[in-house]
Amino acid sequence: MRRHDDDEVHEHDRGLSHDLPVLARRRMIRLLAGAGVALVPLAGCTSEDGSSSSAADCAAVPEETAGPYPGDGSNGVNVLKESGVVRGDITRSFGDSAGGTAEGVPLTLTLTVVDADSGCGTPRKGAAVYVWQCDREGGYSLYTEGVTDENYLRGVQETDARGRVTFTSVFPGCYPGRWPHVHFEVYGSLADATTATAITSTSQLALPKDVCDAVYATEGYERSVDNLGRLSLESDSVFRDGHDQQLAAVTGSVEEGYSASLTIAV
């Protein structure tokens, strides 16, 4: 079993200079919403099949920190410029890595990128999405001791005509201090993503508690049980200010694997 340094585990931002503007923006959003002011910036909504909702259902999705393990060049290592990062199956490491495979309950992740100005009704064809997550033991490739020479559970894809990208992954573990989640960055194009420039939005996808409970009862996720028991979406450092537009719709089973979907407007 790998152990995490406490400071590493609880460092969920890029520093105070990055977080203060984000927190100020969220407070302003809440104040304006309370005053009845309509807000239509970055938006997102969840659907069972990953499709977009009506304009009336199009709600703002929070911009979130990329955390301490992005691998996008903002925090040292940059996996986005490596050949092989554009892929659908992110369970295996690629390129000059150690070539390991992330084990765990299968998870298929579908993200649909749509245009906010059209009320979430128009798919964003040709955009790109970079996703990254921890493994079932809570470790992040490239950063966590024991997997620094791996780059699994990271990948980029270009959205299709429906604005969709689909990744084959494993269900992430729950490490101390954070609700189970998947990070993602949206870029205007694949070229932007693979040169790690011009990020359109950065956010995180949350996973439902009942599904987490079912997965964490299986072999390999033992450490996640106690960690999840100390958390809730309402107490999580990222999701506690609202998670309705970040909570994925999840179907499936431990035996067959799970499918998670989320629609994001930019």
DOPA-952471 format. One record per residue (C-alpha): residue in three letters; x, y, z. Coordinates in nm, 4 decimals, decimal comma. Each point is the difference from the previous one (the first is absolute). Layout:
<pts>
 type       px       py       pz
  ALA        X        Y        Z
...
</pts>
This chain:
<pts>
 type       px       py       pz
  MET   0,0000   0,0000   0,0000
  ARG   0,1260   0,3463  -0,0847
  ARG  -0,0127   0,2756   0,2565
  HIS  -0,0690   0,3643  -0,0740
  ASP   0,1770   0,2920   0,1541
  ASP  -0,2616   0,1960   0,1990
  ASP   0,1028   0,3318  -0,1504
  GLU  -0,0203  -0,1445  -0,3511
  VAL  -0,3449  -0,1495   0,0537
  HIS  -0,1582   0,3156   0,1396
  GLU   0,1545   0,2444  -0,2480
  HIS  -0,2905   0,0435  -0,2378
  ASP   0,0940   0,3220  -0,1748
  ARG   0,2708   0,1853  -0,1843
  GLY   0,0510   0,2478   0,2791
  LEU  -0,1780   0,2945   0,1571
  SER   0,0478   0,2233  -0,3033
  HIS  -0,1975  -0,2485  -0,2108
  ASP  -0,2747  -0,0771   0,2517
  LEU  -0,0902   0,3515   0,1164
  PRO  -0,1432   0,1087  -0,3393
  VAL  -0,1931  -0,3285  -0,0242
  LEU  -0,1479   0,0414   0,3477
  ALA  -0,0832   0,3645  -0,0659
  ARG  -0,1758  -0,0928  -0,3225
  ARG  -0,2072  -0,2663   0,1737
  ARG  -0,1043   0,2415   0,2731
  MET  -0,1036   0,2565  -0,2606
  ILE  -0,2008  -0,2664  -0,1853
  ARG  -0,1858  -0,0908   0,3180
  LEU  -0,0707   0,3683   0,0783
  LEU  -0,1277   0,0712  -0,3494
  ALA  -0,2104  -0,3148  -0,0045
  GLY  -0,1558   0,1021   0,3312
  ALA  -0,0874   0,3360  -0,1514
  GLY  -0,1769  -0,1651  -0,2898
  VAL   0,2627   0,0783  -0,2631
  ALA   0,0107  -0,2517  -0,2869
  LEU   0,3375  -0,1603  -0,0570
  VAL   0,0982  -0,1871  -0,3167
  PRO   0,3801  -0,0392  -0,0128
  LEU   0,1591  -0,3454   0,0072
  ALA  -0,2833  -0,2501   0,0369
  GLY  -0,0679  -0,3673   0,0248
  CYS  -0,2683  -0,2583   0,0613
  THR  -0,0215  -0,3717   0,0578
  SER  -0,1993  -0,2433  -0,2091
  GLU  -0,0274  -0,3769   0,0016
  ASP   0,1350  -0,0319  -0,3545
  GLY   0,2401   0,2924   0,0026
  SER  -0,2237   0,2144  -0,2221
  SER  -0,0669   0,3679   0,0617
  SER  -0,3084   0,1320   0,1770
  SER  -0,2367   0,2803  -0,0953
  ALA   0,0983   0,3646   0,0378
  ALA  -0,2193   0,0247   0,3106
  ASP   0,2065  -0,2744   0,1661
  CYS   0,3373   0,1465  -0,0974
  ALA   0,1669   0,0963   0,3289
  ALA   0,3458   0,1275   0,0880
  VAL   0,2663  -0,2573   0,0809
  PRO   0,2736   0,1181   0,2366
  GLU   0,3515   0,0692  -0,1189
  GLU   0,2254  -0,2035   0,2290
  THR   0,3657  -0,0335   0,0888
  ALA   0,2020  -0,2525  -0,1984
  GLY   0,1481  -0,1168   0,3305
  PRO   0,3614  -0,0965   0,0619
  TYR   0,0248  -0,2830  -0,2559
  PRO  -0,1105   0,1390  -0,3394
  GLY   0,2925  -0,1100  -0,2153
  ASP  -0,0822   0,2844  -0,2415
  GLY   0,3220   0,1964   0,0424
  SER  -0,1412   0,2387   0,2601
  ASN   0,1581  -0,2009   0,2796
  GLY   0,3235  -0,1322  -0,1457
  VAL  -0,0637  -0,3150  -0,2038
  ASN  -0,1890   0,0321  -0,3308
  VAL  -0,1551  -0,3171  -0,1394
  LEU  -0,2053   0,1835  -0,2625
  LYS   0,2941   0,0423  -0,2367
  GLU   0,0891  -0,3687   0,0045
  SER  -0,0781  -0,2213  -0,2981
  GLY  -0,2778  -0,2401   0,0909
  VAL  -0,1951   0,2245   0,2383
  VAL  -0,2854   0,0247  -0,2530
  ARG  -0,1859  -0,3208   0,0786
  GLY  -0,3265  -0,1469   0,1226
  ASP   0,1297  -0,2763   0,2283
  ILE   0,1854   0,1688   0,2864
  THR   0,0455  -0,3082   0,2176
  ARG   0,3528  -0,0647  -0,1307
  SER   0,3145   0,2100   0,0088
  PHE   0,1537   0,0994  -0,3338
  GLY   0,3168   0,1287  -0,1614
  ASP   0,3163  -0,0180   0,2090
  SER  -0,1846  -0,0823   0,3220
  ALA   0,0368  -0,3241   0,1970
  GLY  -0,2923  -0,1466  -0,1933
  GLY  -0,2249  -0,0797   0,2947
  THR  -0,3770  -0,0479  -0,0004
  ALA  -0,2425   0,1506   0,2514
  GLU  -0,2138  -0,2681   0,1625
  GLY  -0,3537   0,0428   0,1273
  VAL  -0,3702  -0,0147  -0,0781
  PRO  -0,0491   0,1049  -0,3661
  LEU  -0,1341   0,3510  -0,0613
  THR  -0,1052   0,1446  -0,3355
  LEU  -0,0035   0,3783   0,0132
  THR  -0,1936   0,2049  -0,2567
  LEU   0,0220   0,3794  -0,0020
  THR  -0,2075   0,2107  -0,2379
  VAL   0,1185   0,3539  -0,0741
  VAL  -0,2693   0,2439  -0,1135
  ASP  -0,0223   0,3721  -0,0714
  ALA  -0,1292   0,2168   0,2854
  ASP  -0,1087   0,2856  -0,2265
  SER  -0,2495  -0,2292  -0,1713
  GLY  -0,1536  -0,1027   0,3318
  CYS   0,1952  -0,3270   0,0074
  GLY  -0,1671  -0,1120  -0,3215
  THR   0,2932   0,0044  -0,2432
  PRO   0,2789  -0,2616   0,0240
  ARG   0,3586   0,1241  -0,0067
  LYS   0,1492  -0,2122  -0,2776
  GLY   0,3794   0,0107  -0,0205
  ALA   0,0621   0,1080   0,3581
  ALA   0,2295  -0,2117   0,2174
  VAL  -0,0235  -0,1395   0,3514
  TYR   0,2868  -0,1079   0,2240
  VAL  -0,0951  -0,2211   0,2955
  TRP   0,2081  -0,1273   0,2907
  GLN  -0,0771  -0,1815   0,3238
  CYS   0,1481  -0,2044   0,2818
  ASP   0,0255  -0,3786  -0,0033
  ARG  -0,1894  -0,2307   0,2350
  GLU   0,2608   0,0540   0,2716
  GLY  -0,0311   0,3779  -0,0245
  GLY   0,3281   0,0586  -0,1813
  TYR   0,0567   0,2307  -0,2975
  SER   0,2367  -0,1140  -0,2734
  LEU   0,3053   0,2227  -0,0539
  TYR  -0,0268   0,1381   0,3561
  THR  -0,0741  -0,2575   0,2721
  GLU   0,2835  -0,2068   0,1449
  GLY  -0,0029  -0,3416  -0,1634
  VAL  -0,1613   0,1151  -0,3272
  THR   0,2153   0,2969  -0,1003
  ASP   0,1253  -0,1998  -0,2996
  GLU  -0,3558  -0,0743  -0,1175
  ASN  -0,2361   0,2279  -0,1970
  TYR  -0,3185  -0,2055   0,0022
  LEU  -0,3452   0,1488   0,0699
  ARG   0,0811   0,3020  -0,2154
  GLY  -0,1163   0,0618  -0,3546
  VAL  -0,1294   0,2456  -0,2585
  GLN  -0,2690  -0,0325  -0,2651
  GLU  -0,1585   0,2202  -0,2645
  THR  -0,3768   0,0381   0,0173
  ASP  -0,2061  -0,1557  -0,2780
  ALA  -0,2959   0,1482  -0,1893
  ARG  -0,2141  -0,0426   0,3129
  GLY   0,2571   0,1750   0,2153
  ARG   0,0890  -0,3256   0,1746
  VAL   0,3131  -0,1684   0,1251
  THR   0,0045  -0,3427   0,1645
  PHE   0,2792  -0,1389   0,2159
  THR   0,0531  -0,3535   0,1261
  SER   0,1281   0,0193   0,3554
  VAL  -0,0336  -0,1515   0,3477
  PHE  -0,2032   0,1291   0,2913
  PRO   0,2214   0,2356   0,2035
  GLY   0,0738  -0,0608   0,3663
  CYS  -0,0750   0,2390   0,2845
  TYR   0,3049   0,1516   0,1663
  PRO   0,0004   0,2051   0,3231
  GLY  -0,1655   0,3396  -0,0270
  ARG  -0,1663  -0,0283  -0,3417
  TRP  -0,3276  -0,1372  -0,1316
  PRO   0,0441  -0,2498  -0,2904
  HIS   0,0408   0,2016  -0,3182
  VAL   0,1467   0,0295  -0,3498
  HIS   0,1783   0,3136  -0,1203
  PHE  -0,0483   0,1428  -0,3474
  GLU   0,1172   0,2915  -0,2134
  VAL  -0,1814   0,1144  -0,3137
  TYR   0,1978   0,1502  -0,2886
  GLY  -0,1192   0,1741  -0,3150
  SER   0,1753  -0,2525  -0,2221
  LEU   0,2183  -0,3088   0,0089
  ALA   0,2963   0,2142  -0,1033
  ASP  -0,0566   0,2223   0,3041
  ALA  -0,0165  -0,3043   0,2275
  THR   0,3139  -0,1704  -0,1277
  THR   0,1992   0,3214   0,0320
  ALA  -0,1538   0,0677   0,3441
  THR  -0,1175   0,3484  -0,0927
  ALA  -0,3245   0,1985   0,0210
  ILE  -0,2023  -0,2036   0,2477
  THR  -0,3684   0,0817  -0,0417
  SER  -0,1101  -0,1380   0,3359
  THR   0,1188  -0,2157   0,2883
  SER  -0,2346  -0,1923   0,2268
  GLN  -0,0654  -0,3286   0,1790
  LEU  -0,2586  -0,2754  -0,0257
  ALA  -0,1430  -0,1482   0,3219
  LEU  -0,1134  -0,3604   0,0374
  PRO  -0,3208  -0,1053   0,1864
  LYS   0,0300  -0,1423   0,3512
  ASP  -0,2065  -0,3159  -0,0596
  VAL   0,2263  -0,0998  -0,2886
  CYS   0,3129   0,0808   0,2001
  ASP  -0,1258  -0,2172   0,2861
  ALA  -0,0573  -0,2930  -0,2356
  VAL   0,3423   0,0321  -0,1654
  TYR   0,1911   0,0498   0,3227
  ALA  -0,1375  -0,3255   0,1382
  THR   0,2098  -0,1854  -0,2593
  GLU   0,3602  -0,1198   0,0183
  GLY   0,2655   0,2653  -0,0427
  TYR  -0,2084   0,2914   0,1267
  GLU   0,0264  -0,0794   0,3719
  ARG   0,1663   0,3307   0,0911
  SER  -0,2762   0,1974  -0,1694
  VAL  -0,2690  -0,1245   0,2401
  ASP   0,1261   0,1902   0,3057
  ASN   0,1002   0,3034  -0,2048
  LEU  -0,3481   0,0317  -0,1532
  GLY  -0,1590  -0,0489   0,3416
  ARG   0,1613   0,3244   0,1181
  LEU  -0,1295   0,2030  -0,2947
  SER  -0,3140   0,1280  -0,1666
  LEU  -0,0608   0,2038  -0,3132
  GLU  -0,1074   0,2833   0,2281
  SER   0,3281  -0,0040   0,1917
  ASP   0,2352  -0,0590  -0,2934
  SER   0,2386   0,2894  -0,0610
  VAL  -0,1022   0,0246  -0,3668
  PHE  -0,3634  -0,1126  -0,0180
  ARG  -0,1325   0,1526   0,3222
  ASP  -0,1027   0,3257  -0,1694
  GLY  -0,2288  -0,1868  -0,2418
  HIS   0,0314  -0,3215  -0,1974
  ASP  -0,3274  -0,0345  -0,1892
  GLN   0,1683   0,0751  -0,3338
  GLN   0,3008  -0,2198   0,0757
  LEU  -0,1634  -0,3192   0,1252
  ALA   0,0234  -0,2619  -0,2745
  ALA  -0,2887  -0,2235  -0,1023
  VAL   0,1254  -0,3540   0,0583
  THR  -0,1438  -0,3352  -0,1076
  GLY   0,1297  -0,3553   0,0175
  SER   0,1251  -0,2426   0,2621
  VAL   0,3181  -0,1253   0,1614
  GLU  -0,0223  -0,3191  -0,2068
  GLU  -0,0531   0,1698  -0,3375
  GLY   0,1742   0,3306   0,0646
  TYR  -0,1428   0,3510   0,0163
  SER  -0,0747   0,2778  -0,2493
  ALA   0,0141   0,3624   0,1148
  SER  -0,1158   0,2983  -0,2061
  LEU   0,0023   0,3764   0,0362
  THR  -0,0854   0,2836  -0,2382
  ILE   0,2104   0,3174   0,0192
  ALA  -0,0725   0,3277  -0,1745
  VAL   0,2756   0,2439  -0,0885
</pts>
